[in-house]
């Protein structure tokens, strides 16, 4: 079979097994390259369908496709989803007993599977190595490929062995590396460390048009109240709340439960059994709200997450993009809210200094990595401070221009900044004064000293250090919090640099000369207290954007009619009942986008049901009759 024939076979597999008429953006190029025998590096945002890029070829190609994944706790769900679609899948990891592992390998040797998920730690197991050297393996897919890079936010040492494993196979397979978040430097690491041979690189873009981003600054004691309002507007929906510390997870989860929210929790301090139980409760919609640290979420294929709220600022834009991207995986509109305060910045800096160094690195190399983490944190701080479009900021960070076509006016549905939910305060004069003070202090003091000098504070330390005689002493009449924020804002823009360690000091950053230019301007975001009228308007806009499923031919965020909305809820209840009976997560039955399409199309025959995106032959056979019956009952009741 030639390349064209294989690609045509891939399109048939996509329709028959997964229920889609055509590939999404980027998928066909990746699949075509794999089927043509070429290595691939695919950078595609969460929800773009990376798994299809190796699952479809696994069915088309002869032999067993290996998928190397760090997501041990999710492999069973992933295989279950494949089996529901009619694909012969298996997994091999530490959750199976030795005898079960032996049985999986025996069946794999007999040709029982198209695809097998394995953890990277499995690659140095002698029994698995012996199996792999005898098996016909046409494709090795490396999921979450950014984990191989020291420069990625999720570096895992076990990934460093993947390249050697592939090189040791008697017949080198095609290698496909897939990730949702990778800067140029991380991509170069992936190619080098996995030994990709002249890979076809596909970067589909980082924009997620269905996500609405919002950033709000709140003091710690105000955050819970804001989170309460946010979740109360979405009580029927599923969401994730990320916290930076385990103790905060416990506090927020307990608070939500006290308010009657069906919430559960996830962090590394819980036992493995409890983590797995809580994860399953979330995936099954028994506890639709998950409160977690960043230990949760990688690879979670839960399509109906309608919002992600960050209770604290993450340590990097990469981490934020990946975590926020767990909302709206099926294309439905979703909300991404980030709540932050000054303390979050200090926590981020503390974590960077406390991180244990990798044993494979020299002290000098470890310091280089920490310096990279500091730059990543400053970029995240910049996201919180920016008065520009939040979406544009994210896209520029990942190397895209982020400019809208035609220079159109800001869309309030895009993000809180575009909606004008802040006032831009000009702090150029204060910023210039800070820069002059830092120059006078010669980078030997911290930001509190900089602010004290500018405000003319009468302290023993300033007198002892001889700083009261500086020309900048007492030169600014501004409040202390504002000046501290200006220092952070300048650091986020790389005009200043704040060192780490026990006694951090403020010095010039790489862009410091720009602050002396005549056209230099600096604005600071100040969130006004909304009036009741404005607040109600914004809440209605949020509901219109955030709750919407994409019904019929309408755009994301378009409000459905009452009858279609009611049918969607009935179909969602039916999905939950069928999922519980089959002991599978609801998304394994159908994604939200498929339920929305069913609610809009209301098919009453098997042929019409099969035409709905996301419905393949196996899903039709398993669930078609129940859903057609439910739709017919709804139609009869509403005549």
Secondary structure as GFF3:
##gff-version 3
##sequence-region A 1 639
A	DSSP	alpha_helix	3	18	.	.	.	ID=ss1
A	DSSP	alpha_helix	27	35	.	.	.	ID=ss2
A	DSSP	beta_strand	40	43	.	.	.	ID=ss3
A	DSSP	alpha_helix	52	60	.	.	.	ID=ss4
A	DSSP	beta_strand	65	68	.	.	.	ID=ss5
A	DSSP	three_ten_helix	72	74	.	.	.	ID=ss6
A	DSSP	alpha_helix	75	85	.	.	.	ID=ss7
A	DSSP	beta_strand	89	92	.	.	.	ID=ss8
A	DSSP	alpha_helix	98	109	.	.	.	ID=ss9
A	DSSP	beta_strand	115	118	.	.	.	ID=ss10
A	DSSP	three_ten_helix	120	124	.	.	.	ID=ss11
A	DSSP	alpha_helix	126	134	.	.	.	ID=ss12
A	DSSP	beta_strand	139	142	.	.	.	ID=ss13
A	DSSP	three_ten_helix	145	148	.	.	.	ID=ss14
A	DSSP	three_ten_helix	157	161	.	.	.	ID=ss15
A	DSSP	alpha_helix	162	168	.	.	.	ID=ss16
A	DSSP	beta_strand	174	179	.	.	.	ID=ss17
A	DSSP	alpha_helix	184	194	.	.	.	ID=ss18
A	DSSP	beta_strand	200	203	.	.	.	ID=ss19
A	DSSP	beta_strand	211	217	.	.	.	ID=ss20
A	DSSP	alpha_helix	220	232	.	.	.	ID=ss21
A	DSSP	beta_strand	238	242	.	.	.	ID=ss22
A	DSSP	alpha_helix	246	258	.	.	.	ID=ss23
A	DSSP	beta_strand	263	266	.	.	.	ID=ss24
A	DSSP	alpha_helix	272	283	.	.	.	ID=ss25
A	DSSP	beta_strand	289	292	.	.	.	ID=ss26
A	DSSP	beta_strand	305	310	.	.	.	ID=ss27
A	DSSP	alpha_helix	317	324	.	.	.	ID=ss28
A	DSSP	beta_strand	334	340	.	.	.	ID=ss29
A	DSSP	alpha_helix	342	354	.	.	.	ID=ss30
A	DSSP	alpha_helix	363	385	.	.	.	ID=ss31
A	DSSP	alpha_helix	390	397	.	.	.	ID=ss32
A	DSSP	three_ten_helix	405	407	.	.	.	ID=ss33
A	DSSP	beta_strand	423	426	.	.	.	ID=ss34
A	DSSP	alpha_helix	428	441	.	.	.	ID=ss35
A	DSSP	alpha_helix	447	455	.	.	.	ID=ss36
A	DSSP	alpha_helix	460	464	.	.	.	ID=ss37
A	DSSP	alpha_helix	480	492	.	.	.	ID=ss38
A	DSSP	beta_strand	496	498	.	.	.	ID=ss39
A	DSSP	beta_strand	506	508	.	.	.	ID=ss40
A	DSSP	three_ten_helix	512	516	.	.	.	ID=ss41
A	DSSP	beta_strand	523	526	.	.	.	ID=ss42
A	DSSP	alpha_helix	532	546	.	.	.	ID=ss43
A	DSSP	alpha_helix	562	582	.	.	.	ID=ss44
A	DSSP	alpha_helix	586	589	.	.	.	ID=ss45
A	DSSP	alpha_helix	592	601	.	.	.	ID=ss46
A	DSSP	alpha_helix	606	610	.	.	.	ID=ss47
A	DSSP	alpha_helix	617	637	.	.	.	ID=ss48
###
